[in-house]
Amino acid sequence: MKKHKLLRRNNFTLIEMAVVIVIIALLASIVTPMYFHHIKRAKSSTAKAQIQLLEQAIFDFRLDTGKLPEQSAGLDTLFKNVSGIEKWDGPYLRQGLPKDPWGNKYEYKCPGEHGEFDIICYGADGQPGGTGDNADIGNWLEEDGK
């Protein structure tokens, strides 16, 4: 009887390795832009959600004190009684004043340009105005469905 040796291949050829690298590069070039697009959208959604929470905290503050926080005291009034208000029954935010998803402070204006008060996130650049990631996000309704 003849013993047949099974041929075992332990190594990849250079062509096989090149094909795998090309496939990985192709997948990365497709997936990466989609990933960053979702990250950008998630940051805007997070800012909108945080603005809604801040807005609700301001309404709670007004119910207790009968007035809106003063612009000079800002949103800090929601977390600590910085103005010594007698009817203050906070904190109105559980974990302190959040920063926007880009690490900047939210802007508070009272009276606001769009309503009784404005809460504004200036986007990625932290500056008023802009488009895309740099667009302002606020607690007012956008006109023309923007």
Secondary structure in CASP SS format (residue, H / E / C, confidence):
PFRMAT SS
TARGET T0000
AUTHOR 0000-0000-0000
METHOD secondary structure of the structure
MODEL  1
M C 1.00
K C 1.00
K C 1.00
H C 1.00
K C 1.00
L C 1.00
L C 1.00
R C 1.00
R C 1.00
N C 1.00
N C 1.00
F C 1.00
T C 1.00
L H 1.00
I H 1.00
E H 1.00
M H 1.00
A H 1.00
V H 1.00
V H 1.00
I H 1.00
V H 1.00
I H 1.00
I H 1.00
A H 1.00
L H 1.00
L H 1.00
A H 1.00
S H 1.00
I H 1.00
V H 1.00
T H 1.00
P H 1.00
M H 1.00
Y H 1.00
F H 1.00
H H 1.00
H H 1.00
I H 1.00
K H 1.00
R H 1.00
A H 1.00
K H 1.00
S H 1.00
S H 1.00
T H 1.00
A H 1.00
K H 1.00
A H 1.00
Q H 1.00
I H 1.00
Q H 1.00
L H 1.00
L H 1.00
E H 1.00
Q H 1.00
A H 1.00
I H 1.00
F H 1.00
D H 1.00
F H 1.00
R H 1.00
L H 1.00
D H 1.00
T H 1.00
G C 1.00
K C 1.00
L C 1.00
P C 1.00
E C 1.00
Q C 1.00
S C 1.00
A C 1.00
G H 1.00
L H 1.00
D H 1.00
T H 1.00
L H 1.00
F C 1.00
K C 1.00
N C 1.00
V C 1.00
S C 1.00
G C 1.00
I C 1.00
E C 1.00
K C 1.00
W C 1.00
D C 1.00
G C 1.00
P C 1.00
Y C 1.00
L C 1.00
R C 1.00
Q C 1.00
G C 1.00
L C 1.00
P C 1.00
K C 1.00
D C 1.00
P C 1.00
W C 1.00
G C 1.00
N C 1.00
K C 1.00
Y C 1.00
E E 1.00
Y E 1.00
K E 1.00
C C 1.00
P C 1.00
G C 1.00
E C 1.00
H C 1.00
G C 1.00
E C 1.00
F C 1.00
D E 1.00
I E 1.00
I E 1.00
C E 1.00
Y C 1.00
G C 1.00
A C 1.00
D C 1.00
G C 1.00
Q C 1.00
P C 1.00
G C 1.00
G C 1.00
T C 1.00
G H 1.00
D H 1.00
N H 1.00
A C 1.00
D C 1.00
I E 1.00
G E 1.00
N C 1.00
W C 1.00
L C 1.00
E C 1.00
E H 1.00
D H 1.00
G H 1.00
K C 1.00
END
